[in-house]
Amino acid sequence: MLREIQFWTLKVNGCPDGQHFESATVVCERDSGDIAFQQTIEATDFPLREIEIWVGNGVMYLPSEH
């Protein structure tokens, strides 16, 4: 069911003390709200608070490129 299109989102969670690496959550959806995969990442220094990437027919792109 994930062969044609996938919607990936990485959300960085704030660190309470602001001194350590922050955690993040990565989610893959088949459609809006239909989660196929979800994982927590314990520590990241990813510079953005959130990014969404779509994968369709083997091509990865940003939603604005659709």
mmCIF file as Biopython writes it, N, C-alpha, C and O atoms, coordinates in Angstrom:
data_model
#
loop_
_atom_site.group_PDB
_atom_site.id
_atom_site.type_symbol
_atom_site.label_atom_id
_atom_site.label_alt_id
_atom_site.label_comp_id
_atom_site.label_asym_id
_atom_site.label_entity_id
_atom_site.label_seq_id
_atom_site.pdbx_PDB_ins_code
_atom_site.Cartn_x
_atom_site.Cartn_y
_atom_site.Cartn_z
_atom_site.occupancy
_atom_site.B_iso_or_equiv
_atom_site.auth_seq_id
_atom_site.auth_asym_id
_atom_site.pdbx_PDB_model_num
ATOM 1   N N  . MET A ? 1  ? 0.804  -1.199 0.000  1.0 0.0 1  A 1 
ATOM 2   C CA . MET A ? 1  ? 0.000  0.000  0.000  1.0 0.0 1  A 1 
ATOM 3   C C  . MET A ? 1  ? 0.853  1.273  0.000  1.0 0.0 1  A 1 
ATOM 4   O O  . MET A ? 1  ? 0.333  2.370  -0.200 1.0 0.0 1  A 1 
ATOM 5   N N  . LEU A ? 2  ? 2.149  1.126  0.222  1.0 0.0 2  A 1 
ATOM 6   C CA . LEU A ? 2  ? 3.023  2.307  0.226  1.0 0.0 2  A 1 
ATOM 7   C C  . LEU A ? 2  ? 3.818  2.442  -1.065 1.0 0.0 2  A 1 
ATOM 8   O O  . LEU A ? 2  ? 4.734  3.261  -1.134 1.0 0.0 2  A 1 
ATOM 9   N N  . ARG A ? 3  ? 3.498  1.674  -2.070 1.0 0.0 3  A 1 
ATOM 10  C CA . ARG A ? 3  ? 4.294  1.691  -3.296 1.0 0.0 3  A 1 
ATOM 11  C C  . ARG A ? 3  ? 4.098  2.952  -4.122 1.0 0.0 3  A 1 
ATOM 12  O O  . ARG A ? 3  ? 5.061  3.473  -4.685 1.0 0.0 3  A 1 
ATOM 13  N N  . GLU A ? 4  ? 2.875  3.453  -4.205 1.0 0.0 4  A 1 
ATOM 14  C CA . GLU A ? 4  ? 2.618  4.604  -5.068 1.0 0.0 4  A 1 
ATOM 15  C C  . GLU A ? 4  ? 2.960  5.940  -4.424 1.0 0.0 4  A 1 
ATOM 16  O O  . GLU A ? 4  ? 3.653  6.755  -5.032 1.0 0.0 4  A 1 
ATOM 17  N N  . ILE A ? 5  ? 2.490  6.176  -3.214 1.0 0.0 5  A 1 
ATOM 18  C CA . ILE A ? 5  ? 2.750  7.468  -2.577 1.0 0.0 5  A 1 
ATOM 19  C C  . ILE A ? 5  ? 2.865  7.313  -1.064 1.0 0.0 5  A 1 
ATOM 20  O O  . ILE A ? 5  ? 2.155  6.523  -0.443 1.0 0.0 5  A 1 
ATOM 21  N N  . GLN A ? 6  ? 3.779  8.089  -0.492 1.0 0.0 6  A 1 
ATOM 22  C CA . GLN A ? 6  ? 4.003  8.107  0.948  1.0 0.0 6  A 1 
ATOM 23  C C  . GLN A ? 6  ? 4.169  9.562  1.377  1.0 0.0 6  A 1 
ATOM 24  O O  . GLN A ? 6  ? 4.719  10.378 0.637  1.0 0.0 6  A 1 
ATOM 25  N N  . PHE A ? 7  ? 3.692  9.876  2.570  1.0 0.0 7  A 1 
ATOM 26  C CA . PHE A ? 7  ? 3.829  11.217 3.131  1.0 0.0 7  A 1 
ATOM 27  C C  . PHE A ? 7  ? 4.633  11.101 4.426  1.0 0.0 7  A 1 
ATOM 28  O O  . PHE A ? 7  ? 4.147  10.541 5.408  1.0 0.0 7  A 1 
ATOM 29  N N  . TRP A ? 8  ? 5.842  11.620 4.433  1.0 0.0 8  A 1 
ATOM 30  C CA . TRP A ? 8  ? 6.739  11.535 5.573  1.0 0.0 8  A 1 
ATOM 31  C C  . TRP A ? 8  ? 6.820  12.893 6.274  1.0 0.0 8  A 1 
ATOM 32  O O  . TRP A ? 8  ? 6.937  13.933 5.625  1.0 0.0 8  A 1 
ATOM 33  N N  . THR A ? 9  ? 6.757  12.868 7.605  1.0 0.0 9  A 1 
ATOM 34  C CA . THR A ? 9  ? 6.884  14.085 8.404  1.0 0.0 9  A 1 
ATOM 35  C C  . THR A ? 9  ? 7.863  13.838 9.536  1.0 0.0 9  A 1 
ATOM 36  O O  . THR A ? 9  ? 7.775  12.832 10.240 1.0 0.0 9  A 1 
ATOM 37  N N  . LEU A ? 10 ? 8.795  14.760 9.706  1.0 0.0 10 A 1 
ATOM 38  C CA . LEU A ? 10 ? 9.716  14.740 10.842 1.0 0.0 10 A 1 
ATOM 39  C C  . LEU A ? 10 ? 9.401  15.958 11.691 1.0 0.0 10 A 1 
ATOM 40  O O  . LEU A ? 10 ? 9.483  17.091 11.216 1.0 0.0 10 A 1 
ATOM 41  N N  . LYS A ? 11 ? 9.040  15.724 12.955 1.0 0.0 11 A 1 
ATOM 42  C CA . LYS A ? 11 ? 8.749  16.819 13.878 1.0 0.0 11 A 1 
ATOM 43  C C  . LYS A ? 11 ? 9.742  16.754 15.031 1.0 0.0 11 A 1 
ATOM 44  O O  . LYS A ? 11 ? 9.857  15.732 15.707 1.0 0.0 11 A 1 
ATOM 45  N N  . VAL A ? 12 ? 10.452 17.846 15.247 1.0 0.0 12 A 1 
ATOM 46  C CA . VAL A ? 12 ? 11.415 17.935 16.341 1.0 0.0 12 A 1 
ATOM 47  C C  . VAL A ? 12 ? 10.684 18.467 17.567 1.0 0.0 12 A 1 
ATOM 48  O O  . VAL A ? 12 ? 10.021 19.502 17.514 1.0 0.0 12 A 1 
ATOM 49  N N  . ASN A ? 13 ? 10.817 17.740 18.670 1.0 0.0 13 A 1 
ATOM 50  C CA . ASN A ? 13 ? 10.177 18.120 19.931 1.0 0.0 13 A 1 
ATOM 51  C C  . ASN A ? 13 ? 11.131 18.982 20.746 1.0 0.0 13 A 1 
ATOM 52  O O  . ASN A ? 13 ? 12.336 18.730 20.749 1.0 0.0 13 A 1 
ATOM 53  N N  . GLY A ? 14 ? 10.629 19.963 21.417 1.0 0.0 14 A 1 
ATOM 54  C CA . GLY A ? 14 ? 11.464 20.836 22.236 1.0 0.0 14 A 1 
ATOM 55  C C  . GLY A ? 14 ? 12.066 20.103 23.422 1.0 0.0 14 A 1 
ATOM 56  O O  . GLY A ? 14 ? 11.446 19.198 23.980 1.0 0.0 14 A 1 
ATOM 57  N N  . CYS A ? 15 ? 13.256 20.487 23.800 1.0 0.0 15 A 1 
ATOM 58  C CA . CYS A ? 15 ? 13.922 19.955 24.986 1.0 0.0 15 A 1 
ATOM 59  C C  . CYS A ? 15 ? 13.589 20.873 26.158 1.0 0.0 15 A 1 
ATOM 60  O O  . CYS A ? 15 ? 13.787 22.084 26.054 1.0 0.0 15 A 1 
ATOM 61  N N  . PRO A ? 16 ? 13.091 20.335 27.266 1.0 0.0 16 A 1 
ATOM 62  C CA . PRO A ? 16 ? 12.652 21.179 28.383 1.0 0.0 16 A 1 
ATOM 63  C C  . PRO A ? 16 ? 13.704 22.157 28.897 1.0 0.0 16 A 1 
ATOM 64  O O  . PRO A ? 16 ? 13.375 23.300 29.214 1.0 0.0 16 A 1 
ATOM 65  N N  . ASP A ? 17 ? 14.968 21.727 28.987 1.0 0.0 17 A 1 
ATOM 66  C CA . ASP A ? 17 ? 15.990 22.622 29.535 1.0 0.0 17 A 1 
ATOM 67  C C  . ASP A ? 17 ? 16.720 23.414 28.445 1.0 0.0 17 A 1 
ATOM 68  O O  . ASP A ? 17 ? 17.489 24.326 28.749 1.0 0.0 17 A 1 
ATOM 69  N N  . GLY A ? 18 ? 16.478 23.063 27.173 1.0 0.0 18 A 1 
ATOM 70  C CA . GLY A ? 18 ? 17.103 23.790 26.070 1.0 0.0 18 A 1 
ATOM 71  C C  . GLY A ? 18 ? 18.604 23.598 25.961 1.0 0.0 18 A 1 
ATOM 72  O O  . GLY A ? 18 ? 19.248 24.271 25.157 1.0 0.0 18 A 1 
ATOM 73  N N  . GLN A ? 19 ? 19.173 22.707 26.741 1.0 0.0 19 A 1 
ATOM 74  C CA . GLN A ? 19 ? 20.623 22.521 26.780 1.0 0.0 19 A 1 
ATOM 75  C C  . GLN A ? 19 ? 21.094 21.245 26.091 1.0 0.0 19 A 1 
ATOM 76  O O  . GLN A ? 19 ? 22.286 21.088 25.824 1.0 0.0 19 A 1 
ATOM 77  N N  . HIS A ? 20 ? 20.177 20.340 25.804 1.0 0.0 20 A 1 
ATOM 78  C CA . HIS A ? 20 ? 20.564 19.046 25.253 1.0 0.0 20 A 1 
ATOM 79  C C  . HIS A ? 20 ? 19.923 18.852 23.886 1.0 0.0 20 A 1 
ATOM 80  O O  . HIS A ? 20 ? 19.073 19.636 23.464 1.0 0.0 20 A 1 
ATOM 81  N N  . PHE A ? 21 ? 20.346 17.796 23.205 1.0 0.0 21 A 1 
ATOM 82  C CA . PHE A ? 21 ? 19.722 17.458 21.929 1.0 0.0 21 A 1 
ATOM 83  C C  . PHE A ? 21 ? 18.246 17.205 22.136 1.0 0.0 21 A 1 
ATOM 84  O O  . PHE A ? 21 ? 17.827 16.720 23.188 1.0 0.0 21 A 1 
ATOM 85  N N  . GLU A ? 22 ? 17.476 17.530 21.149 1.0 0.0 22 A 1 
ATOM 86  C CA . GLU A ? 22 ? 16.036 17.362 21.240 1.0 0.0 22 A 1 
ATOM 87  C C  . GLU A ? 22 ? 15.626 16.023 20.640 1.0 0.0 22 A 1 
ATOM 88  O O  . GLU A ? 22 ? 16.347 15.444 19.827 1.0 0.0 22 A 1 
ATOM 89  N N  . SER A ? 23 ? 14.463 15.543 21.050 1.0 0.0 23 A 1 
ATOM 90  C CA . SER A ? 23 ? 13.925 14.323 20.464 1.0 0.0 23 A 1 
ATOM 91  C C  . SER A ? 23 ? 13.093 14.703 19.242 1.0 0.0 23 A 1 
ATOM 92  O O  . SER A ? 23 ? 12.805 15.879 19.017 1.0 0.0 23 A 1 
ATOM 93  N N  . ALA A ? 24 ? 12.710 13.700 18.458 1.0 0.0 24 A 1 
ATOM 94  C CA . ALA A ? 24 ? 11.904 13.945 17.265 1.0 0.0 24 A 1 
ATOM 95  C C  . ALA A ? 24 ? 11.006 12.739 17.019 1.0 0.0 24 A 1 
ATOM 96  O O  . ALA A ? 24 ? 11.222 11.661 17.574 1.0 0.0 24 A 1 
ATOM 97  N N  . THR A ? 25 ? 10.018 12.936 16.194 1.0 0.0 25 A 1 
ATOM 98  C CA . THR A ? 25 ? 9.130  11.865 15.777 1.0 0.0 25 A 1 
ATOM 99  C C  . THR A ? 25 ? 9.056  11.875 14.256 1.0 0.0 25 A 1 
ATOM 100 O O  . THR A ? 25 ? 8.850  12.920 13.638 1.0 0.0 25 A 1 
ATOM 101 N N  . VAL A ? 26 ? 9.226  10.699 13.664 1.0 0.0 26 A 1 
ATOM 102 C CA . VAL A ? 26 ? 9.079  10.559 12.219 1.0 0.0 26 A 1 
ATOM 103 C C  . VAL A ? 26 ? 7.850  9.696  11.960 1.0 0.0 26 A 1 
ATOM 104 O O  . VAL A ? 26 ? 7.667  8.644  12.573 1.0 0.0 26 A 1 
ATOM 105 N N  . VAL A ? 27 ? 7.011  10.166 11.038 1.0 0.0 27 A 1 
ATOM 106 C CA . VAL A ? 27 ? 5.753  9.488  10.726 1.0 0.0 27 A 1 
ATOM 107 C C  . VAL A ? 27 ? 5.639  9.320  9.221  1.0 0.0 27 A 1 
ATOM 108 O O  . VAL A ? 27 ? 5.933  10.242 8.461  1.0 0.0 27 A 1 
ATOM 109 N N  . CYS A ? 28 ? 5.213  8.141  8.793  1.0 0.0 28 A 1 
ATOM 110 C CA . CYS A ? 28 ? 4.905  7.885  7.390  1.0 0.0 28 A 1 
ATOM 111 C C  . CYS A ? 28 ? 3.410  7.591  7.297  1.0 0.0 28 A 1 
ATOM 112 O O  . CYS A ? 28 ? 2.894  6.712  7.987  1.0 0.0 28 A 1 
ATOM 113 N N  . GLU A ? 29 ? 2.724  8.340  6.432  1.0 0.0 29 A 1 
ATOM 114 C CA . GLU A ? 29 ? 1.288  8.149  6.250  1.0 0.0 29 A 1 
ATOM 115 C C  . GLU A ? 29 ? 0.991  7.706  4.824  1.0 0.0 29 A 1 
ATOM 116 O O  . GLU A ? 29 ? 1.651  8.127  3.874  1.0 0.0 29 A 1 
ATOM 117 N N  . ARG A ? 30 ? -0.023 6.843  4.695  1.0 0.0 30 A 1 
ATOM 118 C CA . ARG A ? 30 ? -0.528 6.444  3.376  1.0 0.0 30 A 1 
ATOM 119 C C  . ARG A ? 30 ? -1.422 7.540  2.826  1.0 0.0 30 A 1 
ATOM 120 O O  . ARG A ? 30 ? -1.437 7.812  1.625  1.0 0.0 30 A 1 
ATOM 121 N N  . ASP A ? 31 ? -2.163 8.160  3.728  1.0 0.0 31 A 1 
ATOM 122 C CA . ASP A ? 31 ? -3.084 9.251  3.420  1.0 0.0 31 A 1 
ATOM 123 C C  . ASP A ? 31 ? -3.196 10.059 4.703  1.0 0.0 31 A 1 
ATOM 124 O O  . ASP A ? 31 ? -2.687 9.623  5.736  1.0 0.0 31 A 1 
ATOM 125 N N  . SER A ? 32 ? -3.822 11.180 4.678  1.0 0.0 32 A 1 
ATOM 126 C CA . SER A ? 32 ? -3.942 12.025 5.863  1.0 0.0 32 A 1 
ATOM 127 C C  . SER A ? 32 ? -4.566 11.247 7.019  1.0 0.0 32 A 1 
ATOM 128 O O  . SER A ? 32 ? -5.711 10.803 6.934  1.0 0.0 32 A 1 
ATOM 129 N N  . GLY A ? 33 ? -3.810 11.089 8.087  1.0 0.0 33 A 1 
ATOM 130 C CA . GLY A ? 33 ? -4.295 10.395 9.280  1.0 0.0 33 A 1 
ATOM 131 C C  . GLY A ? 33 ? -4.175 8.883  9.241  1.0 0.0 33 A 1 
ATOM 132 O O  . GLY A ? 33 ? -4.476 8.231  10.241 1.0 0.0 33 A 1 
ATOM 133 N N  . ASP A ? 34 ? -3.752 8.302  8.142  1.0 0.0 34 A 1 
ATOM 134 C CA . ASP A ? 34 ? -3.597 6.850  8.016  1.0 0.0 34 A 1 
ATOM 135 C C  . ASP A ? 34 ? -2.126 6.499  8.177  1.0 0.0 34 A 1 
ATOM 136 O O  . ASP A ? 34 ? -1.398 6.371  7.192  1.0 0.0 34 A 1 
ATOM 137 N N  . ILE A ? 35 ? -1.692 6.343  9.421  1.0 0.0 35 A 1 
ATOM 138 C CA . ILE A ? 35 ? -0.278 6.133  9.742  1.0 0.0 35 A 1 
ATOM 139 C C  . ILE A ? 35 ? 0.147  4.706  9.426  1.0 0.0 35 A 1 
ATOM 140 O O  . ILE A ? 35 ? -0.467 3.743  9.885  1.0 0.0 35 A 1 
ATOM 141 N N  . ALA A ? 36 ? 1.214  4.587  8.630  1.0 0.0 36 A 1 
ATOM 142 C CA . ALA A ? 36 ? 1.784  3.285  8.288  1.0 0.0 36 A 1 
ATOM 143 C C  . ALA A ? 36 ? 2.990  2.969  9.165  1.0 0.0 36 A 1 
ATOM 144 O O  . ALA A ? 36 ? 3.279  1.805  9.445  1.0 0.0 36 A 1 
ATOM 145 N N  . PHE A ? 37 ? 3.693  4.020  9.597  1.0 0.0 37 A 1 
ATOM 146 C CA . PHE A ? 37 ? 4.936  3.847  10.350 1.0 0.0 37 A 1 
ATOM 147 C C  . PHE A ? 37 ? 5.148  5.075  11.218 1.0 0.0 37 A 1 
ATOM 148 O O  . PHE A ? 37 ? 4.912  6.205  10.789 1.0 0.0 37 A 1 
ATOM 149 N N  . GLN A ? 38 ? 5.601  4.836  12.456 1.0 0.0 38 A 1 
ATOM 150 C CA . GLN A ? 38 ? 5.923  5.951  13.350 1.0 0.0 38 A 1 
ATOM 151 C C  . GLN A ? 38 ? 7.056  5.529  14.260 1.0 0.0 38 A 1 
ATOM 152 O O  . GLN A ? 38 ? 7.062  4.414  14.781 1.0 0.0 38 A 1 
ATOM 153 N N  . GLN A ? 39 ? 8.015  6.418  14.452 1.0 0.0 39 A 1 
ATOM 154 C CA . GLN A ? 39 ? 9.158  6.111  15.321 1.0 0.0 39 A 1 
ATOM 155 C C  . GLN A ? 39 ? 9.628  7.366  16.033 1.0 0.0 39 A 1 
ATOM 156 O O  . GLN A ? 39 ? 9.638  8.455  15.457 1.0 0.0 39 A 1 
ATOM 157 N N  . THR A ? 40 ? 10.016 7.205  17.287 1.0 0.0 40 A 1 
ATOM 158 C CA . THR A ? 40 ? 10.604 8.303  18.054 1.0 0.0 40 A 1 
ATOM 159 C C  . THR A ? 40 ? 12.116 8.238  17.924 1.0 0.0 40 A 1 
ATOM 160 O O  . THR A ? 40 ? 12.712 7.165  18.026 1.0 0.0 40 A 1 
ATOM 161 N N  . ILE A ? 41 ? 12.721 9.374  17.701 1.0 0.0 41 A 1 
ATOM 162 C CA . ILE A ? 41 ? 14.177 9.493  17.627 1.0 0.0 41 A 1 
ATOM 163 C C  . ILE A ? 41 ? 14.608 10.182 18.919 1.0 0.0 41 A 1 
ATOM 164 O O  . ILE A ? 41 ? 14.164 11.292 19.211 1.0 0.0 41 A 1 
ATOM 165 N N  . GLU A ? 42 ? 15.457 9.536  19.677 1.0 0.0 42 A 1 
ATOM 166 C CA . GLU A ? 42 ? 15.810 10.024 21.010 1.0 0.0 42 A 1 
ATOM 167 C C  . GLU A ? 42 ? 16.567 11.343 21.007 1.0 0.0 42 A 1 
ATOM 168 O O  . GLU A ? 42 ? 16.343 12.184 21.877 1.0 0.0 42 A 1 
ATOM 169 N N  . ALA A ? 43 ? 17.458 11.538 20.043 1.0 0.0 43 A 1 
ATOM 170 C CA . ALA A ? 43 ? 18.248 12.770 20.023 1.0 0.0 43 A 1 
ATOM 171 C C  . ALA A ? 43 ? 18.541 13.178 18.590 1.0 0.0 43 A 1 
ATOM 172 O O  . ALA A ? 43 ? 18.918 12.351 17.759 1.0 0.0 43 A 1 
ATOM 173 N N  . THR A ? 44 ? 18.362 14.465 18.310 1.0 0.0 44 A 1 
ATOM 174 C CA . THR A ? 44 ? 18.660 14.988 16.985 1.0 0.0 44 A 1 
ATOM 175 C C  . THR A ? 44 ? 19.092 16.445 17.081 1.0 0.0 44 A 1 
ATOM 176 O O  . THR A ? 44 ? 18.707 17.161 18.005 1.0 0.0 44 A 1 
ATOM 177 N N  . ASP A ? 45 ? 19.884 16.865 16.130 1.0 0.0 45 A 1 
ATOM 178 C CA . ASP A ? 45 ? 20.228 18.282 16.009 1.0 0.0 45 A 1 
ATOM 179 C C  . ASP A ? 45 ? 19.723 18.815 14.669 1.0 0.0 45 A 1 
ATOM 180 O O  . ASP A ? 45 ? 20.268 19.783 14.139 1.0 0.0 45 A 1 
ATOM 181 N N  . PHE A ? 46 ? 18.687 18.186 14.126 1.0 0.0 46 A 1 
ATOM 182 C CA . PHE A ? 46 ? 18.092 18.627 12.859 1.0 0.0 46 A 1 
ATOM 183 C C  . PHE A ? 46 ? 17.680 20.091 13.002 1.0 0.0 46 A 1 
ATOM 184 O O  . PHE A ? 46 ? 17.031 20.444 13.986 1.0 0.0 46 A 1 
ATOM 185 N N  . PRO A ? 47 ? 18.037 20.951 12.048 1.0 0.0 47 A 1 
ATOM 186 C CA . PRO A ? 47 ? 17.864 22.394 12.223 1.0 0.0 47 A 1 
ATOM 187 C C  . PRO A ? 47 ? 16.429 22.926 12.110 1.0 0.0 47 A 1 
ATOM 188 O O  . PRO A ? 47 ? 16.151 24.025 12.590 1.0 0.0 47 A 1 
ATOM 189 N N  . LEU A ? 48 ? 15.518 22.180 11.491 1.0 0.0 48 A 1 
ATOM 190 C CA . LEU A ? 48 ? 14.144 22.650 11.341 1.0 0.0 48 A 1 
ATOM 191 C C  . LEU A ? 48 ? 13.237 22.007 12.379 1.0 0.0 48 A 1 
ATOM 192 O O  . LEU A ? 48 ? 13.501 20.891 12.828 1.0 0.0 48 A 1 
ATOM 193 N N  . ARG A ? 49 ? 12.181 22.694 12.759 1.0 0.0 49 A 1 
ATOM 194 C CA . ARG A ? 49 ? 11.208 22.146 13.714 1.0 0.0 49 A 1 
ATOM 195 C C  . ARG A ? 49 ? 10.351 21.069 13.068 1.0 0.0 49 A 1 
ATOM 196 O O  . ARG A ? 49 ? 9.920  20.130 13.736 1.0 0.0 49 A 1 
ATOM 197 N N  . GLU A ? 50 ? 10.101 21.204 11.767 1.0 0.0 50 A 1 
ATOM 198 C CA . GLU A ? 50 ? 9.269  20.231 11.065 1.0 0.0 50 A 1 
ATOM 199 C C  . GLU A ? 50 ? 9.587  20.264 9.579  1.0 0.0 50 A 1 
ATOM 200 O O  . GLU A ? 50 ? 9.854  21.323 9.011  1.0 0.0 50 A 1 
ATOM 201 N N  . ILE A ? 51 ? 9.556  19.088 8.957  1.0 0.0 51 A 1 
ATOM 202 C CA . ILE A ? 51 ? 9.703  18.991 7.510  1.0 0.0 51 A 1 
ATOM 203 C C  . ILE A ? 51 ? 8.794  17.881 7.014  1.0 0.0 51 A 1 
ATOM 204 O O  . ILE A ? 51 ? 8.630  16.849 7.665  1.0 0.0 51 A 1 
ATOM 205 N N  . GLU A ? 52 ? 8.211  18.112 5.857  1.0 0.0 52 A 1 
ATOM 206 C CA . GLU A ? 52 ? 7.355  17.111 5.222  1.0 0.0 52 A 1 
ATOM 207 C C  . GLU A ? 52 ? 7.946  16.783 3.855  1.0 0.0 52 A 1 
ATOM 208 O O  . GLU A ? 52 ? 8.304  17.675 3.086  1.0 0.0 52 A 1 
ATOM 209 N N  . ILE A ? 53 ? 8.040  15.491 3.570  1.0 0.0 53 A 1 
ATOM 210 C CA . ILE A ? 53 ? 8.567  15.014 2.297  1.0 0.0 53 A 1 
ATOM 211 C C  . ILE A ? 53 ? 7.589  13.992 1.742  1.0 0.0 53 A 1 
ATOM 212 O O  . ILE A ? 53 ? 7.111  13.119 2.466  1.0 0.0 53 A 1 
ATOM 213 N N  . TRP A ? 54 ? 7.301  14.105 0.472  1.0 0.0 54 A 1 
ATOM 214 C CA . TRP A ? 54 ? 6.433  13.146 -0.192 1.0 0.0 54 A 1 
ATOM 215 C C  . TRP A ? 54 ? 7.275  12.252 -1.083 1.0 0.0 54 A 1 
ATOM 216 O O  . TRP A ? 54 ? 8.267  12.692 -1.664 1.0 0.0 54 A 1 
ATOM 217 N N  . VAL A ? 55 ? 6.874  10.998 -1.185 1.0 0.0 55 A 1 
ATOM 218 C CA . VAL A ? 55 ? 7.535  10.054 -2.075 1.0 0.0 55 A 1 
ATOM 219 C C  . VAL A ? 55 ? 6.452  9.459  -2.973 1.0 0.0 55 A 1 
ATOM 220 O O  . VAL A ? 55 ? 5.508  8.833  -2.491 1.0 0.0 55 A 1 
ATOM 221 N N  . GLY A ? 56 ? 6.597  9.660  -4.263 1.0 0.0 56 A 1 
ATOM 222 C CA . GLY A ? 56 ? 5.629  9.124  -5.212 1.0 0.0 56 A 1 
ATOM 223 C C  . GLY A ? 56 ? 6.320  8.476  -6.391 1.0 0.0 56 A 1 
ATOM 224 O O  . GLY A ? 56 ? 7.125  9.106  -7.077 1.0 0.0 56 A 1 
ATOM 225 N N  . ASN A ? 57 ? 6.002  7.210  -6.624 1.0 0.0 57 A 1 
ATOM 226 C CA . ASN A ? 57 ? 6.586  6.463  -7.754 1.0 0.0 57 A 1 
ATOM 227 C C  . ASN A ? 57 ? 8.109  6.528  -7.773 1.0 0.0 57 A 1 
ATOM 228 O O  . ASN A ? 57 ? 8.719  6.674  -8.832 1.0 0.0 57 A 1 
ATOM 229 N N  . GLY A ? 58 ? 8.717  6.419  -6.593 1.0 0.0 58 A 1 
ATOM 230 C CA . GLY A ? 58 ? 10.170 6.386  -6.490 1.0 0.0 58 A 1 
ATOM 231 C C  . GLY A ? 58 ? 10.853 7.743  -6.518 1.0 0.0 58 A 1 
ATOM 232 O O  . GLY A ? 58 ? 12.082 7.817  -6.542 1.0 0.0 58 A 1 
ATOM 233 N N  . VAL A ? 59 ? 10.067 8.826  -6.517 1.0 0.0 59 A 1 
ATOM 234 C CA . VAL A ? 59 ? 10.636 10.174 -6.532 1.0 0.0 59 A 1 
ATOM 235 C C  . VAL A ? 59 ? 10.316 10.876 -5.217 1.0 0.0 59 A 1 
ATOM 236 O O  . VAL A ? 59 ? 9.165  10.890 -4.780 1.0 0.0 59 A 1 
ATOM 237 N N  . MET A ? 60 ? 11.323 11.450 -4.593 1.0 0.0 60 A 1 
ATOM 238 C CA . MET A ? 60 ? 11.150 12.175 -3.335 1.0 0.0 60 A 1 
ATOM 239 C C  . MET A ? 60 ? 11.072 13.668 -3.643 1.0 0.0 60 A 1 
ATOM 240 O O  . MET A ? 60 ? 11.911 14.200 -4.372 1.0 0.0 60 A 1 
ATOM 241 N N  . TYR A ? 61 ? 10.053 14.352 -3.082 1.0 0.0 61 A 1 
ATOM 242 C CA . TYR A ? 61 ? 9.921  15.782 -3.328 1.0 0.0 61 A 1 
ATOM 243 C C  . TYR A ? 61 ? 9.215  16.480 -2.167 1.0 0.0 61 A 1 
ATOM 244 O O  . TYR A ? 61 ? 8.570  15.838 -1.338 1.0 0.0 61 A 1 
ATOM 245 N N  . LEU A ? 62 ? 9.349  17.795 -2.124 1.0 0.0 62 A 1 
ATOM 246 C CA . LEU A ? 62 ? 8.663  18.601 -1.134 1.0 0.0 62 A 1 
ATOM 247 C C  . LEU A ? 62 ? 7.227  18.849 -1.601 1.0 0.0 62 A 1 
ATOM 248 O O  . LEU A ? 62 ? 6.975  18.871 -2.805 1.0 0.0 62 A 1 
ATOM 249 N N  . PRO A ? 63 ? 6.288  19.034 -0.680 1.0 0.0 63 A 1 
ATOM 250 C CA . PRO A ? 63 ? 4.900  19.290 -1.077 1.0 0.0 63 A 1 
ATOM 251 C C  . PRO A ? 63 ? 4.760  20.472 -2.031 1.0 0.0 63 A 1 
ATOM 252 O O  . PRO A ? 63 ? 3.886  20.465 -2.898 1.0 0.0 63 A 1 
ATOM 253 N N  . SER A ? 64 ? 5.604  21.480 -1.881 1.0 0.0 64 A 1 
ATOM 254 C CA . SER A ? 64 ? 5.530  22.661 -2.759 1.0 0.0 64 A 1 
ATOM 255 C C  . SER A ? 64 ? 5.930  22.349 -4.201 1.0 0.0 64 A 1 
ATOM 256 O O  . SER A ? 64 ? 5.646  23.132 -5.108 1.0 0.0 64 A 1 
ATOM 257 N N  . GLU A ? 65 ? 6.583  21.213 -4.413 1.0 0.0 65 A 1 
ATOM 258 C CA . GLU A ? 65 ? 7.010  20.833 -5.761 1.0 0.0 65 A 1 
ATOM 259 C C  . GLU A ? 65 ? 5.942  20.018 -6.492 1.0 0.0 65 A 1 
ATOM 260 O O  . GLU A ? 65 ? 6.122  19.678 -7.661 1.0 0.0 65 A 1 
ATOM 261 N N  . HIS A ? 66 ? 4.855  19.706 -5.834 1.0 0.0 66 A 1 
ATOM 262 C CA . HIS A ? 66 ? 3.795  18.870 -6.423 1.0 0.0 66 A 1 
ATOM 263 C C  . HIS A ? 66 ? 2.967  19.666 -7.389 1.0 0.0 66 A 1 
ATOM 264 O O  . HIS A ? 66 ? 2.029  19.134 -7.983 1.0 0.0 66 A 1 
#
